[in-house]
Amino acid sequence: MTMDRHTMAQTVVALLRRIAPELESDALEPKRPLRQQVDLDSMDWLNFLISLHERFGVSIAESDYAGLVCLDDVVDYLQARLPGGRGGQEGA
């Protein structure tokens, strides 16, 4: 799956909005922690990560959860693990 960074970020935000419909995506800052911006509890966050797996087919190791803090982190992680992404299958 080849997807440019902007489209991927929009898709990630759309998945996040399913869990937090009050999210104003225009106000989302890509380098600030998502859980602070959206006020997600741990169950919401886990559901979000599961939705990323379902949408992109990327397995997210539990040991990687702590590194997925902001929107940029999530997009970088996905891009690095998608076929055709800049990092191939490293760390998957």
C-alpha positions, 0 to 999 in steps of 0.5 A: 500500500502506497500512501503519501504522508498527508493522506495517511495522516488524514486517515489516522485522524479519521480513525481517531475521530471514530473514537473521539468524535469531539476531536477538531482535526484542524486544531490537532498539532502533529507534534503534541501528544495525542492523548493530551489533545484528545483526552483518551483513556487507555482503553480508547487508546488501545481501540485506536491502535487496533483500528490502525492495525485493521485499516493498515494491516500493520501489526503494532507490537505492545513494546512499541506503544510507548513510542506512538505519542503524537500524530507524527510518531504514528504516521512515521511508524505506519509508513516504515512498516507498510509495503513500499514504505520508506522502512520496509518491514523493519521492526515489524 
